[in-house]
Amino acid sequence: MLKYSDYIKLDGIAAAEGIRNKEFTSAELTACAIDRAKQINPSINAIVHESFDLAHEQAKYVDKQPELLKQSRVAGLPFLVKDLAEVKGLTTAYGSTLYENHVSPQHANIVTRYIQAGLTILGKTNTPEFGLTLTTEPRANGPCRNPWNLDYSTGGSSGGAAAAVAAGIVPVAHASDGGGSIRIPASCCGLFGMKPSRGLTTTGDTLNESWGGMSVGHVLSRSVRDSAAFLDVIRLDHSHLYPLPPSPDSFYDSIHQSSITHKKTTHSRSV
């Protein structure tokens, strides 16, 4: 049985590799994430809508799909979705009391990609009302608190995602960024956060779903390689609403290629 003391040491890639190598199961990872959420979330208020039972079922399903585990570099990981993105059957309130009873009838396009990649969704993370401010203190759900110091801000608008990752609930969590909403929480909570170029990744089907292209979805993570791997999950291979920027075939693979090239260059200079 996987212990939390071991779970917390793993970034997303290491955890997914452990599943593929049969060192532990997705169900065990998910159980660790849920136990940690139950322990720490009352203090930090990162998760505002829970789907723990569903996550258990999703994890058991993934464990029975060897082809999915082979195809997806991140399959089996416990995951959280920011409460601005629709997850079918879960409440999506956009951090507002206006939508407190709104149950999503369908998945957002980015969530569909995450589910197809084999992620188990534990719930939705705290965000300011409609993601409009750079702190996460909505009246609807109350303030999200920084796990490094409960008196400090997590930033926003992806403050709940940042708090959940920094607190060790999940290694990676969905986030979105229009004017700093990934990058600011990353800075506040000691994480890695990057806003992808407009048009590079999956988005909604209308301009208003992404603030006319200003808002882009991605993740907050503890490692650069996790961010690269999740960028591969949501990158587009053809233009959708906006022109498609040039990009490598795989951001994850390009990290390792760059590392190899750097080592060779460093070695040649030292000779």
C-alpha positions as a LaTeX table, in Angstrom:
\begin{tabular}{lrrr}
\hline
Residue & $x$ (\AA) & $y$ (\AA) & $z$ (\AA) \\
\hline
Met1 & 0.00 & 0.00 & 0.00 \\
Leu2 & 1.37 & 3.39 & $-1.01$ \\
Lys3 & 2.06 & 5.65 & 1.96 \\
Tyr4 & 1.52 & 9.40 & 1.90 \\
Ser5 & 5.15 & 9.94 & 2.93 \\
Asp6 & 6.12 & 8.32 & $-0.38$ \\
Tyr7 & 3.31 & 9.91 & $-2.39$ \\
Ile8 & 4.36 & 13.46 & $-1.49$ \\
Lys9 & 7.83 & 12.86 & $-2.93$ \\
Leu10 & 6.46 & 12.10 & $-6.40$ \\
Asp11 & 5.80 & 14.60 & $-9.13$ \\
Gly12 & 3.17 & 13.64 & $-11.69$ \\
Ile13 & 5.53 & 11.90 & $-14.10$ \\
Ala14 & 7.10 & 9.79 & $-11.34$ \\
Ala15 & 3.67 & 8.85 & $-10.00$ \\
Ala16 & 2.38 & 7.82 & $-13.44$ \\
Glu17 & 5.54 & 5.80 & $-14.06$ \\
Gly18 & 4.95 & 4.02 & $-10.75$ \\
Ile19 & 1.50 & 2.96 & $-11.96$ \\
Arg20 & 2.86 & 1.67 & $-15.27$ \\
Asn21 & 5.63 & $-0.20$ & $-13.46$ \\
Lys22 & 3.02 & $-1.73$ & $-11.11$ \\
Glu23 & 4.68 & $-0.30$ & $-8.01$ \\
Phe24 & 1.24 & 0.93 & $-6.95$ \\
Thr25 & $-2.15$ & 1.57 & $-8.53$ \\
Ser26 & $-4.11$ & 4.63 & $-9.57$ \\
Ala27 & $-6.58$ & 3.71 & $-6.83$ \\
Glu28 & $-3.79$ & 3.90 & $-4.23$ \\
Leu29 & $-2.62$ & 7.29 & $-5.54$ \\
Thr30 & $-6.18$ & 8.59 & $-5.49$ \\
Ala31 & $-6.70$ & 7.33 & $-1.93$ \\
Cys32 & $-3.57$ & 9.22 & $-0.81$ \\
Ala33 & $-4.80$ & 12.38 & $-2.51$ \\
Ile34 & $-8.26$ & 12.12 & $-0.94$ \\
Asp35 & $-6.86$ & 11.42 & 2.53 \\
Arg36 & $-4.60$ & 14.45 & 2.24 \\
Ala37 & $-7.51$ & 16.58 & 1.00 \\
Lys38 & $-9.66$ & 15.59 & 3.96 \\
Gln39 & $-6.80$ & 16.41 & 6.32 \\
Ile40 & $-5.63$ & 19.76 & 4.95 \\
Asn41 & $-8.51$ & 21.26 & 2.97 \\
Pro42 & $-10.45$ & 22.51 & 6.03 \\
Ser43 & $-7.45$ & 24.75 & 6.74 \\
Ile44 & $-6.69$ & 26.01 & 3.24 \\
Asn45 & $-10.09$ & 25.88 & 1.49 \\
Ala46 & $-8.58$ & 24.88 & $-1.85$ \\
Ile47 & $-11.32$ & 22.42 & $-2.92$ \\
Val48 & $-14.84$ & 23.84 & $-3.03$ \\
His49 & $-16.71$ & 20.96 & $-4.74$ \\
Glu50 & $-15.73$ & 17.35 & $-4.00$ \\
Ser51 & $-16.15$ & 14.26 & $-6.18$ \\
Phe52 & $-14.16$ & 11.77 & $-4.13$ \\
Asp53 & $-16.43$ & 8.78 & $-4.74$ \\
Leu54 & $-16.38$ & 9.39 & $-8.48$ \\
Ala55 & $-12.59$ & 9.70 & $-8.41$ \\
His56 & $-12.34$ & 6.30 & $-6.71$ \\
Glu57 & $-14.42$ & 4.75 & $-9.48$ \\
Gln58 & $-12.42$ & 6.49 & $-12.21$ \\
Ala59 & $-9.17$ & 5.25 & $-10.67$ \\
Lys60 & $-10.40$ & 1.66 & $-10.55$ \\
Tyr61 & $-11.42$ & 1.95 & $-14.21$ \\
Val62 & $-8.01$ & 3.30 & $-15.25$ \\
Asp63 & $-6.26$ & 0.46 & $-13.42$ \\
Lys64 & $-8.15$ & $-1.97$ & $-15.66$ \\
Gln65 & $-7.09$ & $-0.21$ & $-18.89$ \\
Pro66 & $-3.52$ & $-1.29$ & $-19.71$ \\
Glu67 & $-3.67$ & 0.29 & $-23.17$ \\
Leu68 & $-4.59$ & 3.67 & $-21.71$ \\
Leu69 & $-1.71$ & 3.42 & $-19.25$ \\
Lys70 & 0.63 & 2.77 & $-22.20$ \\
Gln71 & $-0.78$ & 5.53 & $-24.39$ \\
Ser72 & $-0.98$ & 8.35 & $-21.84$ \\
Arg73 & 2.06 & 9.59 & $-19.95$ \\
Val74 & $-0.17$ & 10.92 & $-17.15$ \\
Ala75 & $-2.86$ & 8.23 & $-16.90$ \\
Gly76 & $-4.03$ & 7.40 & $-13.39$ \\
Leu77 & $-3.04$ & 10.64 & $-11.69$ \\
Pro78 & $-5.43$ & 12.29 & $-9.22$ \\
Phe79 & $-6.37$ & 15.72 & $-10.53$ \\
Leu80 & $-8.39$ & 18.83 & $-9.69$ \\
Val81 & $-10.22$ & 21.19 & $-12.06$ \\
Lys82 & $-10.56$ & 24.93 & $-11.48$ \\
Asp83 & $-14.16$ & 25.98 & $-10.82$ \\
Leu84 & $-14.33$ & 27.90 & $-14.08$ \\
Ala85 & $-14.28$ & 24.78 & $-16.28$ \\
Glu86 & $-17.28$ & 22.52 & $-16.76$ \\
Val87 & $-17.12$ & 18.92 & $-15.53$ \\
Lys88 & $-20.22$ & 16.96 & $-16.45$ \\
Gly89 & $-22.29$ & 16.07 & $-13.39$ \\
Leu90 & $-20.37$ & 18.35 & $-11.02$ \\
Thr91 & $-21.22$ & 21.80 & $-9.75$ \\
Thr92 & $-19.59$ & 24.60 & $-11.69$ \\
Ala93 & $-20.32$ & 27.81 & $-9.81$ \\
Tyr94 & $-17.58$ & 30.07 & $-11.24$ \\
Gly95 & $-16.88$ & 31.24 & $-7.69$ \\
Ser96 & $-20.29$ & 32.90 & $-7.57$ \\
Thr97 & $-23.46$ & 32.47 & $-5.54$ \\
Leu98 & $-25.36$ & 33.16 & $-8.77$ \\
Tyr99 & $-24.40$ & 29.69 & $-10.04$ \\
Glu100 & $-24.20$ & 27.82 & $-6.74$ \\
Asn101 & $-26.77$ & 25.24 & $-7.92$ \\
His102 & $-25.50$ & 24.91 & $-11.48$ \\
Val103 & $-24.61$ & 21.30 & $-12.36$ \\
Ser104 & $-22.66$ & 21.05 & $-15.60$ \\
Pro105 & $-24.47$ & 19.19 & $-18.41$ \\
Gln106 & $-21.24$ & 18.57 & $-20.32$ \\
His107 & $-17.45$ & 18.67 & $-20.12$ \\
Ala108 & $-15.45$ & 21.68 & $-21.21$ \\
Asn109 & $-13.18$ & 20.77 & $-24.13$ \\
Ile110 & $-10.08$ & 20.89 & $-21.95$ \\
Val111 & $-11.70$ & 18.61 & $-19.36$ \\
Thr112 & $-12.54$ & 16.11 & $-22.09$ \\
Arg113 & $-8.82$ & 15.99 & $-22.95$ \\
Tyr114 & $-7.93$ & 15.38 & $-19.30$ \\
Ile115 & $-10.42$ & 12.55 & $-18.97$ \\
Gln116 & $-9.28$ & 10.96 & $-22.22$ \\
Ala117 & $-5.74$ & 11.06 & $-20.80$ \\
Gly118 & $-6.89$ & 8.95 & $-17.84$ \\
Leu119 & $-6.91$ & 11.51 & $-15.01$ \\
Thr120 & $-9.14$ & 10.96 & $-11.98$ \\
Ile121 & $-10.97$ & 14.13 & $-11.00$ \\
Leu122 & $-11.27$ & 14.72 & $-7.26$ \\
Gly123 & $-13.28$ & 17.93 & $-7.48$ \\
Lys124 & $-13.21$ & 21.66 & $-8.27$ \\
Thr125 & $-10.82$ & 24.28 & $-6.88$ \\
Asn126 & $-11.50$ & 27.67 & $-5.37$ \\
Thr127 & $-11.42$ & 30.73 & $-7.62$ \\
Pro128 & $-12.55$ & 34.35 & $-7.29$ \\
Glu129 & $-15.93$ & 35.20 & $-8.76$ \\
Phe130 & $-15.68$ & 34.55 & $-12.51$ \\
Gly131 & $-11.89$ & 34.52 & $-12.14$ \\
Leu132 & $-11.77$ & 38.31 & $-12.23$ \\
Thr133 & $-9.37$ & 39.18 & $-9.41$ \\
Leu134 & $-5.77$ & 38.37 & $-8.54$ \\
Thr135 & $-6.60$ & 37.05 & $-5.09$ \\
Thr136 & $-8.80$ & 34.04 & $-4.32$ \\
Glu137 & $-11.28$ & 35.37 & $-1.78$ \\
Pro138 & $-14.80$ & 34.89 & $-3.18$ \\
Arg139 & $-17.81$ & 35.63 & $-1.02$ \\
Ala140 & $-19.37$ & 32.43 & $-2.32$ \\
Asn141 & $-16.73$ & 30.06 & $-0.94$ \\
Gly142 & $-14.52$ & 32.10 & 1.36 \\
Pro143 & $-10.80$ & 32.81 & 1.04 \\
Cys144 & $-8.27$ & 30.23 & $-0.06$ \\
Arg145 & $-5.24$ & 30.15 & 2.23 \\
Asn146 & $-1.60$ & 29.61 & 1.39 \\
Pro147 & $-0.37$ & 26.27 & 2.81 \\
Trp148 & 3.07 & 27.76 & 3.46 \\
Asn149 & 1.52 & 30.35 & 5.77 \\
Leu150 & $-2.23$ & 30.48 & 6.36 \\
Asp151 & $-2.08$ & 34.25 & 6.81 \\
Tyr152 & $-0.71$ & 34.72 & 3.28 \\
Ser153 & $-2.52$ & 34.92 & $-0.05$ \\
Thr154 & $-2.41$ & 32.23 & $-2.71$ \\
Gly155 & $-2.85$ & 34.85 & $-5.41$ \\
Gly156 & $-5.46$ & 34.32 & $-8.09$ \\
Ser157 & $-7.39$ & 33.48 & $-9.94$ \\
Ser158 & $-6.08$ & 29.90 & $-9.80$ \\
Gly159 & $-5.43$ & 30.17 & $-6.07$ \\
Gly160 & $-7.27$ & 26.98 & $-5.18$ \\
Ala161 & $-5.28$ & 24.98 & $-7.69$ \\
Ala162 & $-2.01$ & 26.41 & $-6.40$ \\
Ala163 & $-2.90$ & 25.72 & $-2.77$ \\
Ala164 & $-3.88$ & 22.13 & $-3.57$ \\
Val165 & $-0.59$ & 21.40 & $-5.33$ \\
Ala166 & 1.57 & 23.22 & $-2.76$ \\
Ala167 & $-0.20$ & 21.38 & 0.07 \\
Gly168 & 0.52 & 18.00 & $-1.51$ \\
Ile169 & $-3.05$ & 17.02 & $-2.35$ \\
Val170 & $-2.25$ & 16.48 & $-6.03$ \\
Pro171 & 1.03 & 16.85 & $-7.94$ \\
Val172 & $-0.66$ & 18.82 & $-10.75$ \\
Ala173 & $-3.93$ & 20.78 & $-11.00$ \\
His174 & $-5.80$ & 22.51 & $-13.80$ \\
Ala175 & $-5.51$ & 26.29 & $-13.91$ \\
Ser176 & $-6.18$ & 29.12 & $-16.35$ \\
Asp177 & $-4.55$ & 32.45 & $-17.07$ \\
Gly178 & $-5.92$ & 35.63 & $-18.62$ \\
Gly179 & $-3.74$ & 38.28 & $-16.94$ \\
Gly180 & $-1.51$ & 36.30 & $-14.61$ \\
Ser181 & $-3.92$ & 33.80 & $-13.08$ \\
Ile182 & $-1.49$ & 30.87 & $-13.41$ \\
Arg183 & 1.74 & 32.79 & $-12.96$ \\
Ile184 & 0.76 & 34.80 & $-9.86$ \\
Pro185 & $-0.42$ & 31.79 & $-7.79$ \\
Ala186 & 2.71 & 29.90 & $-8.89$ \\
Ser187 & 4.83 & 32.71 & $-7.49$ \\
Cys188 & 2.82 & 32.95 & $-4.27$ \\
Cys189 & 2.89 & 29.20 & $-3.60$ \\
Gly190 & 6.35 & 28.19 & $-4.83$ \\
Leu191 & 5.23 & 26.27 & $-7.92$ \\
Phe192 & 5.88 & 26.18 & $-11.63$ \\
Gly193 & 3.27 & 27.94 & $-13.76$ \\
Met194 & 3.32 & 28.95 & $-17.41$ \\
Lys195 & 0.74 & 30.58 & $-19.67$ \\
Pro196 & 0.79 & 28.87 & $-23.10$ \\
Ser197 & 0.55 & 30.90 & $-26.29$ \\
Arg198 & $-2.92$ & 31.69 & $-27.59$ \\
Gly199 & $-4.06$ & 29.14 & $-30.14$ \\
Leu200 & $-1.62$ & 26.45 & $-29.03$ \\
Thr201 & $-3.98$ & 24.55 & $-26.75$ \\
Thr202 & $-7.58$ & 23.41 & $-26.68$ \\
Thr203 & $-10.16$ & 26.02 & $-25.74$ \\
Gly204 & $-13.90$ & 26.52 & $-25.91$ \\
Asp205 & $-15.79$ & 26.75 & $-29.18$ \\
Thr206 & $-16.67$ & 30.44 & $-28.90$ \\
Leu207 & $-14.56$ & 33.56 & $-28.40$ \\
Asn208 & $-16.28$ & 34.56 & $-25.17$ \\
Glu209 & $-15.23$ & 31.27 & $-23.50$ \\
Ser210 & $-11.61$ & 32.41 & $-23.54$ \\
Trp211 & $-12.03$ & 36.18 & $-23.12$ \\
Gly212 & $-11.41$ & 36.65 & $-26.83$ \\
Gly213 & $-8.19$ & 34.66 & $-26.58$ \\
Met214 & $-6.81$ & 36.32 & $-23.45$ \\
Ser215 & $-7.54$ & 33.36 & $-21.17$ \\
Val216 & $-5.65$ & 30.11 & $-21.72$ \\
Gly217 & $-5.96$ & 26.85 & $-19.80$ \\
His218 & $-3.04$ & 24.80 & $-18.50$ \\
Val219 & $-1.82$ & 23.56 & $-15.08$ \\
Leu220 & 0.12 & 24.41 & $-11.95$ \\
Ser221 & 2.76 & 21.85 & $-11.03$ \\
Arg222 & 5.77 & 21.17 & $-8.84$ \\
Ser223 & 8.04 & 20.28 & $-11.76$ \\
Val224 & 8.76 & 21.64 & $-15.23$ \\
Arg225 & 8.47 & 18.19 & $-16.79$ \\
Asp226 & 4.94 & 17.79 & $-15.42$ \\
Ser227 & 3.97 & 21.07 & $-17.04$ \\
Ala228 & 5.46 & 19.94 & $-20.35$ \\
Ala229 & 3.67 & 16.59 & $-20.20$ \\
Phe230 & 0.33 & 18.23 & $-19.52$ \\
Leu231 & 0.93 & 20.71 & $-22.32$ \\
Asp232 & 1.19 & 17.72 & $-24.65$ \\
Val233 & $-2.23$ & 16.55 & $-23.41$ \\
Ile234 & $-4.00$ & 19.77 & $-24.45$ \\
Arg235 & $-1.93$ & 21.00 & $-27.42$ \\
Leu236 & $-3.70$ & 21.28 & $-30.77$ \\
Asp237 & $-2.46$ & 19.82 & $-34.05$ \\
His238 & $-4.59$ & 22.18 & $-36.15$ \\
Ser239 & $-5.88$ & 25.71 & $-35.71$ \\
His240 & $-9.24$ & 26.22 & $-34.01$ \\
Leu241 & $-10.34$ & 29.75 & $-33.11$ \\
Tyr242 & $-6.88$ & 31.27 & $-33.48$ \\
Pro243 & $-3.76$ & 30.66 & $-35.59$ \\
Leu244 & $-1.69$ & 27.70 & $-34.41$ \\
Pro245 & 1.76 & 28.77 & $-33.17$ \\
Pro246 & 4.76 & 26.64 & $-34.17$ \\
Ser247 & 5.68 & 24.03 & $-31.57$ \\
Pro248 & 7.63 & 20.78 & $-31.16$ \\
Asp249 & 5.90 & 17.45 & $-31.68$ \\
Ser250 & 6.18 & 16.89 & $-27.91$ \\
Phe251 & 7.05 & 19.47 & $-25.28$ \\
Tyr252 & 7.94 & 16.69 & $-22.86$ \\
Asp253 & 10.36 & 15.06 & $-25.29$ \\
Ser254 & 11.87 & 18.42 & $-26.21$ \\
Ile255 & 12.95 & 18.96 & $-22.59$ \\
His256 & 15.07 & 15.81 & $-22.71$ \\
Gln257 & 16.45 & 16.62 & $-26.17$ \\
Ser258 & 17.48 & 20.07 & $-24.96$ \\
Ser259 & 19.11 & 18.52 & $-21.89$ \\
Ile260 & 21.10 & 16.06 & $-24.02$ \\
Thr261 & 22.21 & 18.84 & $-26.38$ \\
His262 & 23.27 & 21.01 & $-23.44$ \\
Lys263 & 25.33 & 18.20 & $-21.91$ \\
Lys264 & 27.11 & 17.53 & $-25.21$ \\
Thr265 & 27.86 & 21.23 & $-25.68$ \\
Thr266 & 29.14 & 21.57 & $-22.12$ \\
His267 & 31.35 & 18.51 & $-22.53$ \\
Ser268 & 32.86 & 19.72 & $-25.79$ \\
Arg269 & 33.69 & 23.10 & $-24.27$ \\
Ser270 & 35.48 & 21.49 & $-21.34$ \\
Val271 & 37.77 & 19.45 & $-23.56$ \\
\hline
\end{tabular}
